[in-house]
Structure formats: structure tokens, C-alpha cells
Amino acid sequence: MDPVEKDLRERLAKVGRQIFAEGLTHGASGNISARVPGTNKCVIKPSGYSFADLEPHHFIVVDIDTRKVLEGKEKPSIETPFHTKLYKHWPEAGGVVHVHPHYSTILSIIGEEIIPMGIEITEAPALAKGIPVAKFAPPGTDELADNLVEAMREHVAALMPHHGITTIGKTIEEAATNSRMVEFLAKLHYEVMLVGKPHPLREDILKGLVERAKQKGLLV
């Protein structure tokens, strides 16, 4: 096996288990993938597997342009369409994470866009650009993929109505960090709404965070 692909498989399995342990998803829900650098291929979680049980050999290789399975005998994730379309739209993206965290899902159901607030957002500064809500479409459809790409044209994360969140990054680790911070911000947003109205950080601070993300070489 190509050493680059071997490394991606190992990193995907590690990130998947971490995400599950942190409670960002449950059962066999959610999916993750990583682009093979310099190619039109991505390594993606197969359908039906829990993040908790992922091993490097479970992942399959898919052609980003055709969605054809190039390596592996398992059925590709039902959400392969939006993974591949995000890679096409974001040439610098190296990882995609889709999970169903509790507070993010609550806000997605009521169509509440997450406000970039709280100093903790510095841990994932690209999120200062905002976290929009995509239009609803059934899972696994091209309509869902198109709606998600439209919402994420200028953003590294989006809420999916009744369906959780999707984040991207230059690496799978960066995409996972963005997912963790989205859920943190969703919980913060939810709790602020219990006592008042959420307010974003000052515009100059948000612009500074976006610049920091660029300086750190993050996807933004």
C-alpha cells in the first residue's frame, strides 16, 4: 500500500475514534474522509461502521470525480456525494468531517445560525467567518450535496437541518478541530439563548481571527 494512503487510513481511524469518544456522534452515524494529496481520490469511511470500531483497513478509496470505488469491498458512505463535491469546490481541503452532535443538531432543527462568539473560538479561528445553516434535503442525495456546498462556499462549517454538521480543513485533524469547536459554540449559543440574545464578537476581532487563520495556514 502507498505510504501516504496508509498514513491517511491510520489518521482517519484515530480521528474517528476520538470523535466518538468525545460524544460528537453515536452509533454508525456520521462519516469522515481525507483527500489523497495530489490526486483526485479520497479515503472515506464505509457505510454501516461506528466511528468507535474503525480500523485503517475499513476505509475505502473513492474517485472524487466519478465516486467510483477504487479500493475496498465495502459500500461507500451514503454521504459520498457531498464529500466529493466539497473536495471539488475546495481544492485545498484535505479532510471532511460530518457528525451529529447534540446542540448543533438542536440549532439546525430550528434554523438558528451559530453566532461566532466567545474567546474560545480562537482555537478554530476560521469559524469567525460564521457557521451558516444549509437548506434541508434527504440524506445521501445530490440535492443535499448541492445545498451543503452552496452553504459552505465561503465557510469551513455548516449546520444541516435535522442532520448535524459538516466541517472541512486542510487536514482531517483540522476538520475535526473545527467540528469540536462548532459543537462548543452551539452549546454556548443554546445556553445564551436561555438568558438573553447571542451577540457576536466585535467585527474587528472577527476579521483579526480570519487573518490569524490565514497566517497559521488553516483552510479559510
C-alpha positions in Angstrom: 0.0 0.0 0.0 1.2 3.5 -0.8 2.7 5.0 2.4 0.7 8.2 2.0 -2.6 6.3 1.8 -1.5 4.1 4.7 -0.9 7.2 6.8 -4.3 8.7 5.9 -6.1 5.5 6.9 -4.3 5.4 10.3 -5.1 9.1 10.9 -8.7 8.7 9.9 -9.2 5.8 12.2 -7.6 7.7 15.1 -9.7 10.8 14.5 -12.9 8.7 14.1 -12.3 7.0 17.5 -11.6 10.4 19.2 -14.7 12.0 17.7 -16.8 9.1 19.0 -15.2 9.2 22.5 -16.0 12.9 22.7 -19.7 12.3 22.0 -19.8 14.2 18.7 -21.7 11.3 17.1 -23.3 7.9 18.0 -24.0 4.5 16.6 -22.9 4.2 13.0 -23.9 7.8 12.2 -21.5 10.3 10.7 -18.7 10.0 8.2 -15.2 11.2 7.6 -12.8 11.3 4.7 -9.4 12.6 3.6 -8.1 13.6 0.2 -5.1 11.7 -1.1 -2.7 14.6 -1.7 -2.1 15.4 -5.4 -4.8 13.1 -6.6 -8.5 13.1 -7.4 -9.0 10.3 -4.8 -10.3 10.4 -1.3 -10.2 7.8 1.5 -13.7 7.6 3.2 -15.5 5.7 5.9 -17.6 2.9 4.6 -21.4 2.7 5.3 -22.6 1.0 8.5 -19.5 1.3 10.7 -19.3 3.1 14.0 -16.5 5.5 14.5 -15.7 3.6 17.6 -14.9 0.5 15.6 -12.9 2.0 12.8 -9.6 0.4 11.8 -7.3 1.6 9.0 -8.3 -1.3 6.6 -12.0 -0.5 6.9 -11.7 2.7 4.8 -12.3 2.7 1.1 -10.8 4.8 -1.7 -13.2 6.7 -4.0 -12.6 8.7 -7.2 -13.6 12.3 -6.4 -14.9 12.9 -9.9 -16.8 9.8 -10.6 -17.5 8.5 -7.0 -16.4 5.1 -8.2 -14.9 2.8 -5.6 -11.2 2.3 -6.5 -10.1 0.2 -3.4 -12.1 -1.8 -0.9 -15.1 -4.1 -0.9 -17.3 -2.2 1.5 -20.2 0.1 0.5 -19.1 3.7 0.4 -20.7 6.2 2.9 -24.2 7.3 1.8 -22.9 10.9 2.0 -20.1 10.3 -0.5 -21.8 12.8 -2.9 -21.2 15.8 -0.6 -17.7 14.7 0.4 -16.6 14.6 -3.2 -18.4 17.8 -4.1 -16.8 19.7 -1.2 -13.3 18.5 -2.4 -14.1 19.8 -5.9 -15.2 23.2 -4.5 -12.4 23.5 -2.1 -9.1 22.3 -3.8 -7.1 22.9 -0.7 -9.4 20.8 1.5 -7.7 17.7 2.8 -10.4 16.4 5.2 -14.2 16.4 5.7 -16.0 15.5 9.0 -19.7 15.0 9.2 -21.2 14.3 12.7 -24.5 14.6 14.6 -23.6 16.4 17.8 -26.5 17.2 20.2 -26.5 21.0 20.5 -25.6 21.6 16.8 -28.4 19.4 15.8 -30.9 21.3 18.0 -29.9 24.6 16.4 -30.1 23.1 13.0 -33.6 22.0 13.6 -34.8 25.5 14.5 -32.7 27.0 11.7 -30.6 29.0 14.1 -27.3 30.1 12.6 -24.5 29.8 15.2 -23.1 33.2 16.2 -19.2 33.5 16.3 -18.8 34.5 20.0 -16.6 33.7 23.0 -12.8 33.8 23.2 -12.6 30.0 22.8 -13.3 30.5 19.1 -9.6 31.3 18.8 -8.9 27.6 18.8 -10.6 27.4 15.4 -10.3 30.9 14.0 -11.7 30.2 10.6 -15.1 29.8 12.2 -15.1 33.6 12.7 -16.4 33.8 9.2 -19.7 32.3 10.5 -21.5 28.9 10.6 -24.5 29.1 8.3 -27.5 26.7 8.0 -27.8 24.8 4.8 -31.1 24.1 3.1 -32.7 20.7 4.0 -32.6 17.7 1.7 -32.8 14.0 2.3 -29.6 12.2 3.3 -27.4 10.8 0.5 -28.9 12.9 -2.3 -27.3 15.2 -4.8 -29.7 17.8 -3.6 -28.2 17.6 -0.1 -24.7 17.8 -1.6 -25.5 20.8 -3.6 -27.2 22.6 -0.7 -24.2 21.9 1.6 -21.7 23.1 -1.0 -23.8 26.3 -1.5 -23.8 27.0 2.2 -20.1 26.3 2.5 -18.9 28.3 -0.5 -17.1 30.7 1.9 -17.3 28.8 5.1 -15.5 25.8 6.6 -18.6 24.6 8.5 -22.3 24.5 8.2 -25.3 23.2 10.1 -27.5 20.7 8.3 -31.2 20.8 9.3 -32.2 17.8 11.4 -28.8 16.3 10.4 -25.9 17.7 12.4 -22.9 19.5 11.0 -20.2 19.2 8.4 -16.7 20.8 8.6 -13.6 20.8 6.4 -10.0 21.6 6.9 -6.6 21.3 5.1 -6.2 18.1 7.1 -8.6 15.6 8.7 -7.3 16.8 12.1 -8.1 20.4 11.3 -11.6 19.4 10.1 -12.1 17.5 13.4 -11.0 20.6 15.4 -13.5 22.7 13.6 -16.2 20.2 14.4 -15.4 20.2 18.1 -15.5 24.0 18.2 -18.8 24.1 16.2 -20.4 22.0 18.9 -18.8 24.0 21.7 -20.2 27.2 20.1 -23.6 25.6 19.5 -23.8 24.7 23.2 -22.8 28.2 24.2 -25.3 29.7 21.8 -28.1 27.5 23.1 -27.3 28.4 26.7 -27.0 32.1 26.0 -30.5 32.0 24.4 -31.8 30.7 27.7 -31.0 34.1 29.3 -30.7 36.5 26.5 -29.8 37.2 22.9 -26.5 35.9 21.5 -24.1 38.7 20.3 -21.1 38.1 18.0 -17.6 39.3 18.9 -16.7 42.7 17.5 -16.3 42.9 13.8 -12.6 43.9 14.1 -11.9 40.9 16.3 -13.6 38.5 13.9 -11.7 39.9 10.9 -8.5 39.5 13.0 -9.3 35.9 13.7 -9.8 35.2 10.0 -6.4 36.8 9.3 -4.9 34.6 12.1 -6.3 31.5 10.4 -4.7 32.5 7.2 -1.4 33.2 8.9 -1.5 29.8 10.5 -2.1 28.1 7.2 -5.6 26.9 8.0 -8.3 26.5 5.5 -10.3 29.7 5.4 
